[in-house]
Amino acid sequence: MGLKLAIVAVGRFGGKDPERALFETYAARMKPPIELIEVEERRLSGPARQKREGELLLAAVPASAAIVAMDGRGEVLSSEALAARLNRLRSQAAGRVAFLIGGADGHDDAVRSRAAFCYSFGPATWPHLMVRAMLAEQLYRASTILDGHPYHRA
């Protein structure tokens, strides 16, 4: 696919989380593998926590990466549409794309305003660890669509 992908997320996987195993399965299929960067804020609560998590997420974004915010208010995209968005970012010379997953209270406005676009898995609320695994699978699927690989059968 020609893009380096990172998932920058609030919170940490535990050692034996089944979501971790699923994430690692799809992350490893990518060439290069999806990079996972985890940040955490435990001291604050409420709006102050959301703001601090946003600062931590943005500070952890790899240099020159385009940002995509995973946000319930974002666009719901088919796998093909996600592949097209990634292809567009690649053609705009964005060699890296970082997908940001916020904490329980969602993203601070500063994160959404820096994003190339906001992406949603729909109106349902998903556990953050599951979102990582689902996102890794969709990124793998998008890469196979762009590469003409038969994994995706729509």
C-alpha positions in Angstrom: 0.0 0.0 0.0 2.9 2.3 0.5 1.7 4.0 3.7 3.0 3.6 7.2 0.0 3.3 9.5 -0.2 3.9 13.2 -2.9 3.6 15.8 -2.5 6.1 18.6 -4.9 5.2 21.4 -5.8 6.1 25.0 -5.4 3.2 27.4 -3.3 0.0 27.3 -3.8 -3.5 26.3 -3.4 -6.1 29.0 -1.2 -9.1 28.5 -3.8 -11.6 27.5 -6.6 -9.5 26.1 -8.3 -11.4 23.3 -8.7 -8.1 21.5 -4.9 -7.7 21.6 -4.5 -11.1 19.9 -6.9 -10.1 17.2 -5.3 -6.7 16.7 -1.9 -8.3 16.4 -3.1 -10.8 13.9 -4.2 -8.0 11.4 -1.4 -5.5 12.4 1.2 -8.1 11.5 -0.3 -8.8 8.1 0.4 -5.3 7.0 3.7 -4.4 5.4 5.0 -2.5 7.3 3.1 -3.6 10.3 0.6 -1.2 12.0 2.4 0.6 14.8 0.5 0.9 18.1 1.2 3.8 20.3 -0.6 3.9 23.7 -1.0 6.9 26.0 -2.7 7.2 29.3 -4.0 9.8 31.7 -5.2 8.6 35.1 -4.9 11.7 37.3 -7.6 13.9 35.9 -11.3 13.5 35.3 -14.1 15.1 33.2 -13.3 17.8 30.6 -9.7 18.2 32.0 -9.0 14.6 31.3 -10.5 14.8 27.8 -8.3 17.8 27.0 -5.2 16.1 28.5 -5.8 12.9 26.5 -6.1 15.0 23.4 -2.8 16.6 24.1 -1.2 13.2 24.7 -2.6 11.8 21.5 -1.5 14.7 19.4 2.0 14.7 20.9 2.3 10.9 20.2 1.4 11.3 16.5 4.5 10.3 14.3 6.1 13.3 12.6 4.4 14.5 9.4 1.5 11.9 9.7 -1.9 12.8 8.5 -4.4 12.4 11.4 -7.7 10.5 11.3 -9.8 10.7 14.4 -12.0 7.7 15.3 -15.1 9.5 16.4 -18.7 8.5 16.8 -19.7 11.7 15.0 -17.4 10.9 12.1 -18.1 9.5 8.7 -19.3 5.9 8.3 -17.3 4.5 5.4 -17.5 1.3 3.5 -14.3 -0.7 3.2 -13.9 0.5 -0.4 -14.5 4.2 0.7 -11.8 3.8 3.4 -9.4 2.4 0.8 -10.1 5.3 -1.5 -9.5 7.8 1.4 -6.2 6.1 2.2 -5.2 6.1 -1.4 -6.0 9.9 -1.6 -3.8 10.5 1.5 -1.1 8.5 -0.1 -1.3 10.5 -3.3 -1.1 13.7 -1.3 2.4 12.6 -0.2 1.3 11.7 3.3 3.7 8.8 3.9 2.2 8.2 7.3 -1.4 8.1 8.6 -2.2 8.0 12.4 -5.6 6.9 13.5 -6.4 8.4 16.9 -8.7 6.5 19.4 -9.8 8.7 22.3 -10.8 7.8 25.8 -14.2 7.1 27.3 -15.3 10.7 26.9 -14.3 10.9 23.2 -12.0 13.4 21.5 -11.2 16.9 22.5 -12.1 19.5 19.8 -8.4 20.1 19.3 -8.0 16.5 18.0 -11.0 16.7 15.7 -9.8 20.1 14.3 -6.4 18.6 13.4 -7.8 15.5 11.7 -7.8 15.1 7.9 -11.2 13.4 8.5 -13.2 11.8 11.3 -14.1 8.1 10.9 -16.8 6.2 12.6 -17.8 2.5 12.9 -21.4 3.7 13.2 -23.7 4.9 16.0 -23.1 2.0 18.3 -20.7 2.4 21.2 -17.7 0.0 21.0 -15.2 -0.9 23.6 -11.9 0.9 22.9 -9.9 -2.3 22.8 -12.3 -3.8 20.3 -12.1 -0.6 18.1 -8.3 -1.2 17.8 -8.9 -4.8 16.5 -11.7 -3.7 14.2 -9.7 -0.8 12.9 -6.6 -3.0 12.2 -8.9 -5.4 10.2 -10.3 -2.6 8.2 -6.9 -1.2 7.5 -5.7 -4.6 6.3 -8.8 -4.9 4.2 -8.3 -1.5 2.7 -4.7 -2.4 1.8 -5.9 -5.6 0.1 -8.5 -3.6 -1.9 -5.8 -1.2 -3.1 -3.4 -4.1 -3.9 -6.1 -6.1 -5.8 -5.7 -9.0 -3.3 -8.7 -11.4 -3.1 -9.2 -11.0 0.7 -12.0 -8.5 0.2 -15.1 -10.0 -1.5 -17.9 -7.5 -1.7 
